[in-house]
Amino acid sequence: MTRIAIIGGGSWGTALGLVAGRAGHEARLWSRNAAVVEEINREHVNSAYLKSHALPETLRATCEMSQAVRGAELVLLASPSHATRELLRGMLPFVEPGMLFVSATKGIEIETGKRISEVTREVLVQQFEPRFVCLSGPSFAQEVADGQPTAIVAASSSAFDSKLVQSVFSFRNLRVYTNTDVVGTELGGSVKNVMAVAAGMVNGLGLGANSVAALITRGLAEMTRLAQASGARLETLMGLAGLGDLVLTCTGSLSRNRYVGQELGRGRELEDVLSGMREVAEGVKTTRAVKHLADKLSVLMPITEEVHAVLYEGKSARDAADALMQRPLRDEL
């Protein structure tokens, strides 16, 4: 049995807690939301984020960071990327060098453009060099909880640590692969959210399968260019954390990022769309971070540029689609 701290009471954190419980591990879930904590402990459900699923009694919840983190062998980060630095600082008094930090967060810090592995190291390195694994791949929380076959990847510079995470979370319907490319795994999981917003716009505009296929393919090209410029391996972007997650998020009806783009394509205002959502659509804020990183590295990312223009510069989704089709002709590769 592994003792796990889950930082974040949303759908993905709860689903991973559910899987861990089914596999016989003990998990303590931290959430700011007192109502979520009370419901998990009293009724063994999280109706706000993961409806219709009974949670194991080995999964307990708390609003106290010390109760969640103290004594944990594995600390799972499952909160939005923009909150990660603050949460890590809040757990500093309770963390220990032997703990393994696992990021299930698919985003980039907006202010710095840094990946979660970099943020984690920056916060913790004054006390110790943290062990780190990135857990990513095509995985809607609801389907994982439903028991539907799902494959994801655990990436770490340490083969021992990635295999440890693989053994903890691989259970029945959830299969975890490993790799050593943390950069590619993190960027794949982050940039695909930007492409999902774009794919949603395609749907919202009433365009068909040709347009979606083109968007996914050219989106993958952008993801790959940025990842390789950052030191990632091409194979990672062709795998679960890249192409796999991209296809799921751009086509799946459960995708929050795709939903945001879809509503923008239908003419709604961004603030109106976001105000009606319970969970964060990482692609909205990540678009800013990805554009900043692309500019810094001089990487051509026209889809990202147009998504940014729609989200932050008042451009319409229709004009963005037209702009992409009117770009100068070029060789595909």
N, C-alpha and C positions, 0 to 999 in steps of 0.2 A: 504493500500500500504506500502510495506517495501522498504527501500532504501538500495541497495546492492552494495558493491564494489567487483569487480571480479579482482583478481590479476593473470593475465595470459591470453594471447589472443590466446591460442591454441584451438584445437577442443573441448575439454571437457569444458573449461571455457566458450567458445562461446555458446556451446549447453545449458549449464545451464543458461546462460544469456538469451538465446532464450526462454527457459521454463519459466524463471522468468517473462519475458516480456509478454508472452502469459497469465500468471496468473495475470497480472495487476500490477506487481512490477516495480520499477525504478532501473536500473542497470547502473553502470559506470565501464567500463572495462579498466584496465591498461595493456599496452603492451609496450615493448621496441621498437617494430617494427613500425616506423612512417608510413610506407606504409599500414600496417594493420589498424592502427588507422584512417588514412585518408579515406580508403575505407569503413570502417564501418560507419563513420560519413557522408560521401558523398553519398554512394550508398546503405547503409544498407545491406551489405554482407561482409563475410570474406572468399573470394574465395581461399585464401591460405590454410585454415584449415577446412572449413566447406562449401563445394561447394553446390550450387543450393538451398540455403536457405535464404529467405528474413528475415532480422532481424528486430525486432520491433523498432519503433522510440524511445521507452522508454529506449533502450539500446544505450548508448553513449560511446565513447572510448577516451582515453587520454594517452599521454606519461608522464604526470605529476602525480606522486604518490599523491601529496596533493589534486589534483582535484578528484582523484578516492576515496580516503579514508575519507576525511573530511566530517563529517555529516552522515556517513554510520551507519546503525544499525547492519548490518551483513557484515563481511569481508570474502569473499570466496577465499581461497588459492588454485590456480589451476595451479601453475607453477611446474617445475621439483623439486624433493626433494633436489637436490644438490644446488639449488638456493634459497631455502626457508629462511634460516637464514639471508642471505644478504638482501632479500626483506623485511623481518620483521624489520631489523635494519633501513632500509630506510624509513619505515612508522612510526617509533617511534615518530617523532614530531607531527604526525597528529592523532594518535589513542587516544581513550578515554576509561575509565573503563567499560562503559556500552556496548561497542561493543561486538558482538558475533563472534568469529573466527571459521570458518568452513573449514576444510581441505578436499579438493577433490584430494589431492596428494597421489599417491600410491607408496611410496618409503620410504627408511630409509637413514638417513644422513651417508655418507660413512665414514667420518673421525671419527665420534663418535659412530656410531651404534645406534643413538637415533631416536626414532619415531618422527613424526611431532608434536604431542602433547607435547613431551618433549622439542623439539626445541622452539616451540612457548612460552612455559612457561619460559624457560631460558632467552629468549630475552626480554619478556615483564614484568617479575615478579618484576624487579626493579622499575617499574612504578605502576603496579597493577597486581593482580591475574587474568589472562585472563579466560573468559568463552570460552569453546572449545567443538566443535562437529566434529566428523569424519564422512564424507559422503562417503560411499563405496558400492561396489556390482557390479554385472555383467551388464556393461553398456557401449556399444560402442556409442560414441558421435553421429556418423552419424545416427544410428538407433533411438536414442532418438529424434534427430531433425526431422527425417522422420515421427515421430508420432507412432512408433512401441511400443507396450506394454513393459514396463521395470519396474523392481522392484529393489530397492536399500535399504540401511539401514543408518540411522543416529544414531550414538553412542555417548553418553555423560554420565558423572557421574551425570549430572543434567537432570532429567526427563523433567523439564520445557523447557530447552534449546533444547533437542532432539525433543520434540514435536513442538517447534517453527519452527525448520528447516523442520520438516515433513510437517507442514501446509504451509510453504512458497513454497516448491518445488513439493509437490504433486499436479499434475494438469493433468487431462485427461489421457494421456498414461504413465505418470511417477508416480509410486506408491512408497512412502517412508515408510518403517517400522522403528521402533526404538528399541534400546537396550541400556544397561548400560555398556557394555564391550568394552571400548575404545581400550585396549591393543589387544584383539583378532581381533577386526575389522581392526585396523591398520596393524597388522602383516599378517592377511589373505590377505589384499589388496596388500601387498608388496611382500610376499614370492611367491604368485601365479605367479608373473612375472618371477621369476627364473624358475619355473616349465614350464611356457609357452615357454621359450627359449629351454628347454629340449624337449618339445613336438614338437617344430618346427624342431629340429634336427632329431627326429624320422621321421617326414614327409620328410625332405630333404634327408634322407638316403633311402627313398623308402619303408619304413616299413609300415605295415598295421594296421587295427583296433585293433587287439590283443595288439600290442605294445603300442598304444596310451592309451588304457584302463588301461593297467598295469601302465603306467607312471602316469596317473591322480590319480589312486588309491594309489600308493605308494607315490606320491607327496603330497597327502592329509595327509598321515600318517606323513610325515616330517613336514609339516606345523603345524599339530596338536601338535606334540612333542615340537616344538620350542615355540609355543604360550602358551601351558600349563606350560612349564618351565619358561615362562615370567610372569605367573600369569593370563592368559586368561582362559575363560571357554570353555569346549569342545563343547557345543551347538553352540557357535558362529562360530566355524570352520565347523560345519555341515550346516550352514545357508548361506545367500546370500553373506556375506563378505568372506566366506571361500569356500565351495564347489561350490556355484553358480558362483562366479567370476573365480574360477579355471577352471571349465568346459568351460566357455565362452572363456577365454583367451587361453586355450590349443587347442581349436577346431575351433574358429572363424577366418575366412579369413581376418578380419579387425584388428587382433591383431598385433601390431608392434613388440612385443617381440617374438611371434611365427614366424614372418617373419624373424627376425634376426637369430633365430635358424635354420630355414629352409634353409637359404642361407649358413650358416656354414656347415650344413649337406651335402649340394651340393658341398662343397669344396672351397667356397669363403673365403677370409680373412676378419676378423672383421672390420678393418679400411675401407676396400672397401665397405662393407655393410653399415656401419654407415654414410659414406660420402654421400651416395645417399638418405638419409632419411631427411625429413623436420622436423619431430617431434622426441622427445626423446623416446627411448625404455628403460623404467626405469629398466627393468630386468638386463641390462648389468652392470650398476654400483651397483644396489641393491644386486647382487650376492656376491660382495665383502663384503658388510655390513652384509648380512645374514650369510655368512661363518664365519666372525669374531664373530658374536653374538653366533652362534652355538658352536664354539670352546670355547668361554668364559663360556658358560653354560653347556659344555660337552654333547651336544645333537647330536645324530647320524643323519646325513643328507647326505647319499651317493649320491643322485641325485644332490644336491647342490654342493658337492665336485667335481663331474664330470663336471658339467656345468662350475664351476670355472676353472677347468683344461683346458677346451677347450677355454674359453675366455681369460685366463691370463697366461697359462703355455704351450701353443703350442700343446696341445693334440688334436688329430683328433676326430671328432664326432663318427666315427666308433669305434675307440679304447675306447671311453668313454662308448658307448653302450655295447661293449664286456665286459668291466670291471664290469659293473653293473650286467650282467648276470653270471659272474664268482665269485661273492661274496659268502662267505660261506653260506650254507643253514641254515635257522632259522625258528622259529615259526612266523606266521604272526603277532600275537598280543603280 
